[in-house]
Amino acid sequence: MPPPNVTAHIDDPPSRPPAKTVFMARGRTHRKLRSLADHVAAGVVWVGGLATIVSILGIFVYLLLEVAPLFVSPETESQSNVSLKPIAPDSQGSLMVGIDQYQEVAYLIHKGEIKFYTIPGGEPIPYTSTEDGSSYDVVAVERSHGRGHHFALGTQNGYIVPIDVELTPTFQDGIRTVIPTLRKSEPLLVDPTHTGITRLAYQETEEGMATVVLSNSGELWLTKSAEGEGLMFSDEPTVTQTMLAKYPANEVSTLLIDSLGETLMLGTKDGRLVQWNILDPTEPEFIHSYALPESDDFITSLAFLIGDRSVAVGTYQGNVSVWMPVPNPGRTGTPLYQEIRSFDSHHGAVTKLSSSRRDKGFVSADSTGEIFLHHSTSSQTLLRMKISDASIQGLMFAPKANGVVAFDAGGQLHSIEINSPHPEITTQSLFRPMLYEGYAESKHIWQSSSGSDDFEPKFGMWPLIFGTLKGTIYAMLLAVPLAVMGAVYTGMFMSPRLRGVIKPAIETMAALPSVVLGFLAGLWLAPLLEQIFPAVIGMVILMPVTVVLACISWQAMPRSIQARGPLGIDLGVLTVVVLATGIGCLMANHTIESWFFGADYKGWLQSVFGLQYDQRNALVISLAMGFAVIPIIFSISEDSISNVPKHLIAGSLAMGATQWQTLTKLVLVSASPGIFSALMIGFGRAVGETMIVLMATGNTPILDWSVFNGFRTMSANIAVEMPEAPHGGTLYRILFLSGLLLFAFTFVINTIAEVVRQRLRTKYSQY
């Protein structure tokens, strides 16, 4: 009987895929992960590279934006005109104008009457005065050169009345108001002839006041008033009067006294500029008389520029020039003036000149209603402004050198705001020699500041560029031979065990901070080198000789003796020879100085070569900065030499070439791209070095290749000057220009280096 039909419901176990299938699936997963990782890595590298390029371009653009305003042309920002009563021209100069530092209040002085006006509205402003109500027959008005608003009113009977205009700002509810005040002093007799004043020059000084007048009788009188010397200056002022010379009353066209009351400049209608020394009023000294270049021209206006050395001269034919006292090596005494710079000529006679109280700028006005803005240092006319069709009778450069106030014969009072933040900068003043005040010839000079605000800034870039190249070249002269030859010996001849010790030790030198190296170089090495300089000269001469003799002697020894010593015995022997030579020279320091330098090496250098030894000089920098550059050049060069395929070296030796031939014909040729890259990286490191140069040199920006003189690099100059540079000022932007030049220089050098390296790789890729 057949068994019953029973169906069993049993779950079968899942079937396993074959091992090959599992392996292939895992392989596909791993490949996907690797592909994803490769894409992510490629993206990160791409983004990082792009970010680096964008950052570099951003730095370049930022530097360019900071530097660009240096070369922007000046422009007028606004102009306001106030209509007043016309005043007839007066050949004696009885009209003066002025304005406050905010260009909100202008004033007009005419024959003793003074009026104040708001700018730009032109409304009259009441003022307080200390005058006693006395009236004077004023025939001349003259301004005191320099800061402040000080004037003298010349009267018909030979007196002057000093007046001071004070423009005091006050603030109430955040609103500024300028309050004018007028102060008059007691009259002072300056013309004993009482015939009337034809020309007037007036100057307030720290000791008192100085006045020169030309009377109608043709006598030129000098008057100096000094404060009393008694307790609390209670004594009466001391007045000294001297007649300087006699001129026809109509021959003198203008008079001018410097701010110290020491020099008188006189312009005549026969085209001469006359100089007097009036420091001692009892014994004034005639210095010289200078003729204008054009015989049919004459001086109509004079103005001392800030510092009281240079004189701006305006003439009847519209010529404007600057005269400076130039030292003459063959002449003793007071330097004589010369016409140094000329500017754009006016279309009419120059009527007024006014100098800046901030820089070497000045403005000139003419009879056709034009005003020109000039700057002496940059030798350029910055701006030409046609403000009227009438002659300009009064002119003043605003106290902050950012505006001009003028009054014309048509009765218009003009106030003009000027934007000229960097008038002294041109490519010529930055990169070409300039004739500065007090110098006999044109020179490249960097001097950004002085103890006085009256000095002439000198922004010559060549001393800084030269110093950068000088420091870099001297450092590379020391570092390149030592680093490259050390890399050759380490990579080619040194045993692997010694190489494993020497190479890391030298590379550790790169970790030393620059500030530490600069500190040691400036405070320890520089004084030490000054003391042992003769011994250093002895080392330079004897060290190569003793090393060569030691090597020849070692090679002459039998191989059995050479192989008998421990590993590295040859290097140890050479080290002993070097140390012994150095110690011997140090011990014979005074002997060397006595034998070869006459017991005084500094005097010997000065007398024989005309060289002056400065303690912090280029020699110190070459040692300190070379010490900082050596590890970089050594490490990259040694890696390049070690990476030359060993089978090529073995093949060369097997074919009979010596080690030296293999080195020169194969190894150095094959490693030349890497060695060249090492040199360029070291060069860039030396160019950008700041702290070592800053601390170990005298930071003297001079053009001198002498190894015994200091220098100043662009990077060190940025570190020195930036803390003192006002934000947005000329010095501030010139420091950014230094950074831009360093950036461009490094970019060009690196580009050239990369091109050369690629060509070397292509040429010697067969190795």
QUIZIBEL-V743936 format. One record per residue. N is the residue number from 1. RES is the residue in three letters. BURIAL is # if it has 24 or more other C-alpha atoms within 12 Angstrom, else .. D_LAST is the distance of its C-alpha to the last C-alpha in whole Angstrom. Layout:
# QUIZIBEL-V743936
N,RES,BURIAL,D_LAST  N,RES,BURIAL,D_LAST
This chain:
# QUIZIBEL-V743936
1,MET,.,94  2,PRO,.,90  3,PRO,.,89  4,PRO,.,89  5,ASN,.,86  6,VAL,.,84  7,THR,.,81  8,ALA,.,79  9,HIS,.,77  10,ILE,.,74  11,ASP,.,70  12,ASP,.,68  13,PRO,.,64  14,PRO,.,61  15,SER,.,59  16,ARG,.,56  17,PRO,.,53  18,PRO,.,50  19,ALA,.,48  20,LYS,.,45  21,THR,.,47  22,VAL,.,46  23,PHE,.,43  24,MET,.,42  25,ALA,.,44  26,ARG,.,42  27,GLY,.,39  28,ARG,.,40  29,THR,.,41  30,HIS,.,38  31,ARG,.,36  32,LYS,.,38  33,LEU,.,38  34,ARG,.,34  35,SER,.,34  36,LEU,.,36  37,ALA,.,34  38,ASP,.,31  39,HIS,.,33  40,VAL,.,35  41,ALA,.,32  42,ALA,.,30  43,GLY,.,34  44,VAL,.,34  45,VAL,.,30  46,TRP,.,31  47,VAL,.,35  48,GLY,.,33  49,GLY,.,30  50,LEU,.,33  51,ALA,.,36  52,THR,.,33  53,ILE,.,33  54,VAL,.,37  55,SER,.,37  56,ILE,.,35  57,LEU,.,37  58,GLY,.,40  59,ILE,.,40  60,PHE,.,39  61,VAL,.,42  62,TYR,.,44  63,LEU,#,44  64,LEU,#,44  65,LEU,.,48  66,GLU,#,49  67,VAL,#,48  68,ALA,.,49  69,PRO,#,53  70,LEU,#,52  71,PHE,#,52  72,VAL,.,55  73,SER,.,58  74,PRO,#,62  75,GLU,.,64  76,THR,#,68  77,GLU,.,68  78,SER,.,72  79,GLN,#,75  80,SER,#,79  81,ASN,#,82  82,VAL,#,85  83,SER,#,88  84,LEU,.,91  85,LYS,.,93  86,PRO,.,92  87,ILE,#,93  88,ALA,.,93  89,PRO,.,91  90,ASP,.,92  91,SER,.,91  92,GLN,#,91  93,GLY,#,89  94,SER,#,91  95,LEU,#,88  96,MET,#,85  97,VAL,#,84  98,GLY,#,81  99,ILE,#,80  100,ASP,#,79  101,GLN,#,75  102,TYR,#,75  103,GLN,#,76  104,GLU,#,79  105,VAL,#,82  106,ALA,#,83  107,TYR,#,86  108,LEU,#,88  109,ILE,#,89  110,HIS,#,92  111,LYS,#,95  112,GLY,#,95  113,GLU,#,95  114,ILE,#,92  115,LYS,#,91  116,PHE,#,88  117,TYR,#,87  118,THR,#,85  119,ILE,#,81  120,PRO,#,81  121,GLY,.,85  122,GLY,#,86  123,GLU,.,89  124,PRO,.,91  125,ILE,#,91  126,PRO,.,93  127,TYR,.,93  128,THR,.,94  129,SER,.,95  130,THR,.,97  131,GLU,.,98  132,ASP,.,102  133,GLY,.,103  134,SER,.,103  135,SER,.,103  136,TYR,.,101  137,ASP,.,101  138,VAL,#,97  139,VAL,#,96  140,ALA,#,92  141,VAL,#,90  142,GLU,#,86  143,ARG,#,83  144,SER,#,82  145,HIS,#,78  146,GLY,#,76  147,ARG,#,76  148,GLY,#,79  149,HIS,#,82  150,HIS,#,84  151,PHE,#,87  152,ALA,#,90  153,LEU,#,93  154,GLY,#,94  155,THR,#,98  156,GLN,#,100  157,ASN,#,102  158,GLY,#,99  159,TYR,#,98  160,ILE,#,95  161,VAL,#,95  162,PRO,#,91  163,ILE,#,90  164,ASP,#,88  165,VAL,#,86  166,GLU,#,85  167,LEU,#,83  168,THR,.,83  169,PRO,.,81  170,THR,.,83  171,PHE,.,82  172,GLN,.,84  173,ASP,.,83  174,GLY,.,79  175,ILE,.,81  176,ARG,.,80  177,THR,.,83  178,VAL,#,83  179,ILE,#,86  180,PRO,#,87  181,THR,#,89  182,LEU,#,91  183,ARG,#,92  184,LYS,#,94  185,SER,.,95  186,GLU,.,98  187,PRO,#,98  188,LEU,#,97  189,LEU,#,98  190,VAL,#,96  191,ASP,#,98  192,PRO,#,101  193,THR,.,102  194,HIS,#,103  195,THR,#,102  196,GLY,#,99  197,ILE,#,96  198,THR,#,94  199,ARG,#,90  200,LEU,#,89  201,ALA,#,86  202,TYR,#,86  203,GLN,#,83  204,GLU,#,84  205,THR,#,82  206,GLU,.,82  207,GLU,.,85  208,GLY,#,87  209,MET,#,87  210,ALA,#,87  211,THR,#,88  212,VAL,#,89  213,VAL,#,91  214,LEU,#,92  215,SER,#,96  216,ASN,#,98  217,SER,#,100  218,GLY,#,96  219,GLU,#,95  220,LEU,#,92  221,TRP,#,93  222,LEU,#,90  223,THR,#,91  224,LYS,#,90  225,SER,#,91  226,ALA,#,90  227,GLU,.,91  228,GLY,.,93  229,GLU,.,92  230,GLY,.,95  231,LEU,.,95  232,MET,.,93  233,PHE,.,93  234,SER,.,97  235,ASP,.,97  236,GLU,.,98  237,PRO,.,95  238,THR,.,94  239,VAL,.,95  240,THR,#,94  241,GLN,#,94  242,THR,#,93  243,MET,#,94  244,LEU,#,91  245,ALA,#,92  246,LYS,.,94  247,TYR,#,92  248,PRO,.,94  249,ALA,#,95  250,ASN,.,93  251,GLU,#,90  252,VAL,#,88  253,SER,#,86  254,THR,#,84  255,LEU,#,84  256,LEU,#,81  257,ILE,#,81  258,ASP,#,78  259,SER,#,77  260,LEU,#,78  261,GLY,#,81  262,GLU,#,80  263,THR,#,79  264,LEU,#,81  265,MET,#,80  266,LEU,#,82  267,GLY,#,82  268,THR,#,84  269,LYS,#,85  270,ASP,#,85  271,GLY,#,81  272,ARG,#,80  273,LEU,#,79  274,VAL,#,81  275,GLN,#,79  276,TRP,#,82  277,ASN,#,81  278,ILE,#,84  279,LEU,#,82  280,ASP,#,86  281,PRO,#,88  282,THR,.,91  283,GLU,.,89  284,PRO,#,86  285,GLU,#,84  286,PHE,.,83  287,ILE,.,80  288,HIS,.,79  289,SER,.,80  290,TYR,#,77  291,ALA,#,77  292,LEU,#,76  293,PRO,.,73  294,GLU,.,76  295,SER,.,79  296,ASP,.,81  297,ASP,#,80  298,PHE,#,81  299,ILE,#,80  300,THR,#,81  301,SER,#,79  302,LEU,#,77  303,ALA,#,75  304,PHE,#,73  305,LEU,#,70  306,ILE,#,69  307,GLY,#,69  308,ASP,#,72  309,ARG,#,70  310,SER,#,69  311,VAL,#,72  312,ALA,#,72  313,VAL,#,74  314,GLY,#,75  315,THR,#,78  316,TYR,#,80  317,GLN,#,78  318,GLY,#,76  319,ASN,#,73  320,VAL,#,71  321,SER,#,69  322,VAL,#,68  323,TRP,#,69  324,MET,#,68  325,PRO,#,69  326,VAL,#,66  327,PRO,.,66  328,ASN,.,67  329,PRO,.,65  330,GLY,.,68  331,ARG,.,71  332,THR,.,72  333,GLY,.,74  334,THR,.,74  335,PRO,#,71  336,LEU,#,72  337,TYR,#,71  338,GLN,#,69  339,GLU,#,68  340,ILE,#,65  341,ARG,#,64  342,SER,#,66  343,PHE,#,66  344,ASP,#,67  345,SER,#,71  346,HIS,#,73  347,HIS,#,76  348,GLY,#,79  349,ALA,#,80  350,VAL,#,78  351,THR,#,81  352,LYS,#,79  353,LEU,#,76  354,SER,#,75  355,SER,#,72  356,SER,#,70  357,ARG,#,70  358,ARG,#,67  359,ASP,#,65  360,LYS,#,65  361,GLY,#,66  362,PHE,#,69  363,VAL,#,71  364,SER,#,74  365,ALA,#,76  366,ASP,#,78  367,SER,#,82  368,THR,#,80  369,GLY,#,79  370,GLU,#,76  371,ILE,#,74  372,PHE,#,70  373,LEU,#,68  374,HIS,#,66  375,HIS,#,63  376,SER,#,63  377,THR,#,60  378,SER,#,58  379,SER,#,60  380,GLN,#,61  381,THR,#,64  382,LEU,#,63  383,LEU,#,66  384,ARG,#,69  385,MET,#,71  386,LYS,#,75  387,ILE,#,77  388,SER,#,80  389,ASP,.,82  390,ALA,#,84  391,SER,#,84  392,ILE,#,82  393,GLN,#,84  394,GLY,#,83  395,LEU,#,79  396,MET,#,77  397,PHE,#,74  398,ALA,#,74  399,PRO,#,73  400,LYS,#,70  401,ALA,#,69  402,ASN,#,68  403,GLY,#,71  404,VAL,#,74  405,VAL,#,78  406,ALA,#,80  407,PHE,#,84  408,ASP,#,84  409,ALA,#,88  410,GLY,#,88  411,GLY,#,89  412,GLN,#,86  413,LEU,#,84  414,HIS,#,80  415,SER,#,78  416,ILE,#,74  417,GLU,#,71  418,ILE,#,68  419,ASN,#,64  420,SER,#,62  421,PRO,#,60  422,HIS,#,58  423,PRO,#,59  424,GLU,#,58  425,ILE,#,54  426,THR,#,53  427,THR,.,49  428,GLN,#,51  429,SER,#,52  430,LEU,#,49  431,PHE,.,47  432,ARG,.,49  433,PRO,#,51  434,MET,#,55  435,LEU,#,58  436,TYR,#,59  437,GLU,#,63  438,GLY,#,63  439,TYR,#,61  440,ALA,.,61  441,GLU,.,58  442,SER,.,55  443,LYS,#,53  444,HIS,#,50  445,ILE,#,51  446,TRP,#,51  447,GLN,#,54  448,SER,#,55  449,SER,.,58  450,SER,.,61  451,GLY,.,64  452,SER,.,66  453,ASP,.,66  454,ASP,#,67  455,PHE,#,63  456,GLU,#,61  457,PRO,#,58  458,LYS,#,55  459,PHE,#,52  460,GLY,#,49  461,MET,#,46  462,TRP,#,44  463,PRO,#,45  464,LEU,#,43  465,ILE,#,40  466,PHE,#,40  467,GLY,#,40  468,THR,#,37  469,LEU,#,35  470,LYS,#,37  471,GLY,#,36  472,THR,#,33  473,ILE,#,32  474,TYR,#,34  475,ALA,#,32  476,MET,#,29  477,LEU,#,29  478,LEU,#,30  479,ALA,#,28  480,VAL,#,24  481,PRO,.,25  482,LEU,#,26  483,ALA,#,24  484,VAL,#,20  485,MET,#,21  486,GLY,#,23  487,ALA,#,20  488,VAL,#,18  489,TYR,#,20  490,THR,#,21  491,GLY,#,17  492,MET,#,16  493,PHE,#,20  494,MET,#,22  495,SER,.,24  496,PRO,.,23  497,ARG,.,27  498,LEU,.,27  499,ARG,#,24  500,GLY,.,26  501,VAL,.,29  502,ILE,#,27  503,LYS,#,25  504,PRO,.,28  505,ALA,.,30  506,ILE,#,28  507,GLU,#,28  508,THR,.,31  509,MET,#,32  510,ALA,#,31  511,ALA,.,34  512,LEU,.,36  513,PRO,.,38  514,SER,#,38  515,VAL,.,42  516,VAL,#,42  517,LEU,#,40  518,GLY,#,42  519,PHE,#,45  520,LEU,#,44  521,ALA,#,43  522,GLY,#,46  523,LEU,.,49  524,TRP,.,47  525,LEU,#,45  526,ALA,#,46  527,PRO,.,50  528,LEU,.,48  529,LEU,#,46  530,GLU,#,49  531,GLN,.,51  532,ILE,#,48  533,PHE,#,46  534,PRO,#,47  535,ALA,#,46  536,VAL,#,42  537,ILE,#,42  538,GLY,#,43  539,MET,#,40  540,VAL,.,38  541,ILE,.,39  542,LEU,.,39  543,MET,#,36  544,PRO,.,34  545,VAL,.,36  546,THR,#,37  547,VAL,#,33  548,VAL,.,32  549,LEU,.,35  550,ALA,#,35  551,CYS,.,31  552,ILE,.,32  553,SER,.,35  554,TRP,.,33  555,GLN,.,31  556,ALA,.,34  557,MET,.,36  558,PRO,.,36  559,ARG,.,33  560,SER,.,36  561,ILE,.,37  562,GLN,.,34  563,ALA,.,33  564,ARG,.,37  565,GLY,.,36  566,PRO,.,35  567,LEU,.,31  568,GLY,.,30  569,ILE,.,33  570,ASP,#,31  571,LEU,#,30  572,GLY,.,34  573,VAL,.,35  574,LEU,#,33  575,THR,.,35  576,VAL,.,38  577,VAL,#,38  578,VAL,#,36  579,LEU,.,39  580,ALA,.,42  581,THR,#,41  582,GLY,#,41  583,ILE,.,45  584,GLY,.,46  585,CYS,#,45  586,LEU,#,47  587,MET,.,50  588,ALA,.,50  589,ASN,#,50  590,HIS,#,54  591,THR,.,53  592,ILE,#,50  593,GLU,#,52  594,SER,.,55  595,TRP,.,54  596,PHE,.,51  597,PHE,#,53  598,GLY,.,56  599,ALA,.,57  600,ASP,#,56  601,TYR,#,52  602,LYS,#,53  603,GLY,.,56  604,TRP,.,54  605,LEU,#,51  606,GLN,.,54  607,SER,.,55  608,VAL,.,53  609,PHE,.,50  610,GLY,.,52  611,LEU,.,50  612,GLN,.,51  613,TYR,#,50  614,ASP,#,50  615,GLN,#,49  616,ARG,#,47  617,ASN,#,44  618,ALA,#,41  619,LEU,#,40  620,VAL,#,41  621,ILE,#,39  622,SER,#,36  623,LEU,#,36  624,ALA,#,37  625,MET,#,34  626,GLY,#,32  627,PHE,#,33  628,ALA,#,32  629,VAL,#,29  630,ILE,#,27  631,PRO,#,27  632,ILE,#,25  633,ILE,#,22  634,PHE,#,22  635,SER,#,21  636,ILE,#,19  637,SER,#,17  638,GLU,#,17  639,ASP,#,16  640,SER,#,13  641,ILE,#,12  642,SER,#,14  643,ASN,#,11  644,VAL,#,8  645,PRO,.,8  646,LYS,.,11  647,HIS,.,11  648,LEU,.,8  649,ILE,#,10  650,ALA,.,13  651,GLY,.,12  652,SER,.,12  653,LEU,.,15  654,ALA,.,17  655,MET,.,16  656,GLY,.,18  657,ALA,.,16  658,THR,.,18  659,GLN,.,17  660,TRP,.,17  661,GLN,.,15  662,THR,#,12  663,LEU,#,13  664,THR,.,13  665,LYS,.,11  666,LEU,#,8  667,VAL,#,9  668,LEU,#,11  669,VAL,#,8  670,SER,#,6  671,ALA,#,9  672,SER,#,11  673,PRO,#,12  674,GLY,#,13  675,ILE,#,15  676,PHE,#,17  677,SER,#,18  678,ALA,#,19  679,LEU,#,21  680,MET,#,22  681,ILE,#,24  682,GLY,#,25  683,PHE,#,27  684,GLY,#,28  685,ARG,#,30  686,ALA,#,32  687,VAL,#,33  688,GLY,#,35  689,GLU,#,36  690,THR,#,40  691,MET,#,41  692,ILE,#,40  693,VAL,#,41  694,LEU,#,44  695,MET,#,45  696,ALA,#,44  697,THR,#,45  698,GLY,#,48  699,ASN,#,47  700,THR,#,49  701,PRO,#,47  702,ILE,#,47  703,LEU,#,45  704,ASP,#,45  705,TRP,.,41  706,SER,.,43  707,VAL,#,41  708,PHE,#,45  709,ASN,#,46  710,GLY,#,45  711,PHE,#,44  712,ARG,#,44  713,THR,#,41  714,MET,#,41  715,SER,#,41  716,ALA,#,43  717,ASN,#,46  718,ILE,#,45  719,ALA,#,46  720,VAL,#,49  721,GLU,#,51  722,MET,#,50  723,PRO,.,53  724,GLU,.,56  725,ALA,.,55  726,PRO,.,57  727,HIS,.,56  728,GLY,.,56  729,GLY,#,56  730,THR,#,55  731,LEU,#,53  732,TYR,#,52  733,ARG,#,50  734,ILE,#,49  735,LEU,#,47  736,PHE,#,46  737,LEU,#,44  738,SER,#,43  739,GLY,#,41  740,LEU,#,40  741,LEU,#,39  742,LEU,#,36  743,PHE,#,35  744,ALA,.,35  745,PHE,.,33  746,THR,#,31  747,PHE,.,30  748,VAL,.,29  749,ILE,.,27  750,ASN,#,25  751,THR,.,25  752,ILE,.,23  753,ALA,#,21  754,GLU,.,20  755,VAL,.,19  756,VAL,.,17  757,ARG,#,15  758,GLN,.,14  759,ARG,.,14  760,LEU,#,11  761,ARG,.,9  762,THR,.,10  763,LYS,.,9  764,TYR,.,6  765,SER,.,5  766,GLN,.,4  767,TYR,#,0
